[in-house]
Amino acid sequence: MMEMINIIKLTNKYYRKKYPINYRIFVKYQQLKRSFRLKTKKIIPLSKKEECLYNSKFELTDRVEKVKKGKYFKLNGDIHILNAIPKTDLDSLYIGLNELIIRNPVKHLLVGFLSEKDVRDSVFLFSKSSNSNSYSRSFFITPDSKELKKLIEFIEITLFELSDDYIGICFEVNLTKEMKTELNNLINGECHGEEEFVRHYRKKKKLVSIINWNPNITREKKVNDYIIEIKCRVLRFLDKYLPLTNYSNKAPISIDIYSTNYDLKKDEEYDSFLHSYDIFKHRAKKINQMTTVYRYKNKSDEFVKSDFLYICGEGQSEINRSAKLIINKPIENQRMFLDNHDIINFYIITLYFYYLGDFERTLTEIRNNLYNYYNNKESKIYKGYEQVLKKIQKFKMMFNNISLSDMSYTDDRLQESLKFQNDRYCRLIKKYDDLELSFNNKMLVSNYKSTLFLTKLSILLSILAIVITLYLSYRDEKNTINNKIENSINKQTLTIEQQTSILNNIMETLK
């Protein structure tokens, strides 16, 4: 098995979700069971089922692909983490950004001093409800964090306009030399195929099977796991200061910068190693050049036009959301970097792509909930519809008038990508309109049923009120007659008693 990275431990929630503790216990149990059965098979022969599970002849024999001789491929040391913030949160952003810069001053880097006014001007540059494709100056910090100390030299922060109602923010993470070395050893290193135990059922019988993953797939998964860990640690630190958009159950978005001396224009250069990282020759069509900066110790910076590849996609099973920007750099150890402002359009396209994926998943969730509302209590639909409106409004504001900047690098491919994303957004909005119509129809039916029920209840209550009124009237009238008769009898009884008393007195007198 590939040697694990020593200076970083995987603790992020996405990794824990992929390998929950009950699964790890299950795998450990199966490994111990296999070890025990293989040692005792001479005493108790293995069954056919155990032969397949513990002594399989179908183990993958694929070897991990290596870089072609004379070539190199590595992470340049820059991970550009992307996020979006509504313009309504600019006050919170300004306060948080100002505190972030004060509490985490940059080290080992010569940059200009930023006053509080500089920060304020840079943030409130985006206060208008229109997309002017503006972008801010860069801010530099060195995180005062124990879990980032060995990983990051500094972070460069850039704000840019994403749409009419949202701004984008990029955190360019510059990794330490040790972290870059560890990651590149992982990218180019040896790896055995990952072993996975799977539980499944056939009828009522529980079965266990084993899958041996291709070593190239395993290696790429491990690279993604560590890149996600770095991104999650950075965002956990930044969340203490800034009002960032929550990624929910999806990993943070980034553009990872790679460098290579593969000739990206030649078809024959795309060998099995590049294919193992999903880099294929058809992606190199219509390739243009972009400006990169070469830095030297004893002379000024040199601006070089370099070939590159931009790859942005999202797999069904892979949770990492990292686009790749692969720069052709002939000399491996030559220091090279990109100006953030030159690649803002890549930030915009990347955020647009992945947030549209979130929008599509939200529509799927809405569709499923709508189906459930038709089968559950009527009252749930009102709360559900309120939540839907809140989510959809957020996406509509985020995608409201996204455009590319003329001041940043652009070409026909980026324009085509923007057009494709706009068309995709229109299709998704059409789906939402259909779902909203279904919601409205459901609410109309619910309102009709509720109104009918209330009408029937009102009629029933009215009838009941009439009956009670008649009864009370009858009871009051009967009580009145009885009282009159009783009063009359009492009066007559009193009169008789008085007359009897008089007669008794007369009788006494006569005696």
HUQUIHU-V206593 format. One line per field, one symbol per residue. ss: DSSP state (H for helix, E for strand, L for the rest). psi: psi as a letter, one per 30 degrees, with the letter a starting at -180 (. if undefined). burial: 1 if it has 9 or more other C-alpha atoms within 8 Angstrom, else 0. A space follows every 10 residues. Layout:
# HUQUIHU-V206593
ss = ???
psi = ???
burial = ???
This chain:
# HUQUIHU-V206593
ss = LLLLLLLLLL LLHHHHHHLL HHHHHHHHHH HHHHHHHHHL LLLLLLLHHH HHHHLLLLLL LLLLLLLLLL LLEEEEEEEE EEEEEEHHHH HHHHHHHHHH HHHLLLLLLL LLLLLHHHHH HHHHLLLLLL LLLLELLLEE ELLLLHHHHL LEEEEEEEEE ELLLLEEEEE EEEEELHHHH HHHHHHHHLL LLLLEEEEEE EELLEEEEEE EELLHHHHHH HHHHHHHHHH HHHHHHHHLL LLLLLLLLLL LLEEEEEEEE LLLLLLHHHL LHHHHHLLLL HHHHLLLLEE EEEEELLLLL LEEEEEEEEE ELLLLLLLLL EEEEEEEELL LLLLEEELLH HHHHHHHHHH HHHHHHHHHH HHHHHHHHHH HHHLLLLLLH HHHHHHHHHH HHHHHHHHLL LLLLLLLLLL LHHHHHHHHH HHHHHHHHHH HHHHHHHHHH HHHHHHHHHH HHHHHHHHHH HHHHHHHHHH HHHHHHHHHH HHHHHHHHHH HHHHHHHHHH HHHHHHHHHH L
psi = kkklkegkkj flfeeeeeil eeeeeeeeee eeeeeeeefg ffejkkleee eeefhkggkk gklkklkkkf llklkfgkjj kklkkkffge eeeeeeeeee eefikklhkj lkkkleeeee eeegfgfkhl jghllllkkk ljkikeffef ekelkkkkkl keaefkllkk jjjjlleeee eeeeeeegll klkkkkkkkl kjbgkklklk kjkkeeeeee eeeeeeeeee eeeeeeefff ekilkkfbgk llklkkklll gkjffkeffi afeeefghjl fffgkhkall klkkklegll kkkkkkllkk kkljlefkfk ijlkjjkjje jegkkklkke ffgeeeeeee eeeeeeeeee eeeeeeeeee eeeffakeff eeeeeeeeee eeeeeeeegj hkllkfflkl aeeeeeeeee eeeeeeeeee eeeeeeeeee eeeeeeeeee eeeeeeeeee eeeeeeeeee eeeeeeeeee eeeeeeeeee eeeeeeeeee eeeeeeeeee .
burial = 0000100000 0101110000 0001001001 0001001001 1000010001 1110000000 0001001000 1111101111 1111111011 0111011111 1001110000 0000000011 0110110000 1011110011 1110000111 1111111111 1111111111 1111110011 0111011110 1111011000 0000000111 0111111111 1111110111 1111001010 1110000001 1111111111 1101000001 0011110011 1001001001 1111110000 0000011110 1000000011 1111111110 0100000100 0111101111 1111010011 0110011011 0011000001 1001100100 1000101111 0111100111 0001101100 1000100100 1100100010 0110010000 0000000000 0000000000 0000000000 0000000000 0000000000 0000000000 0
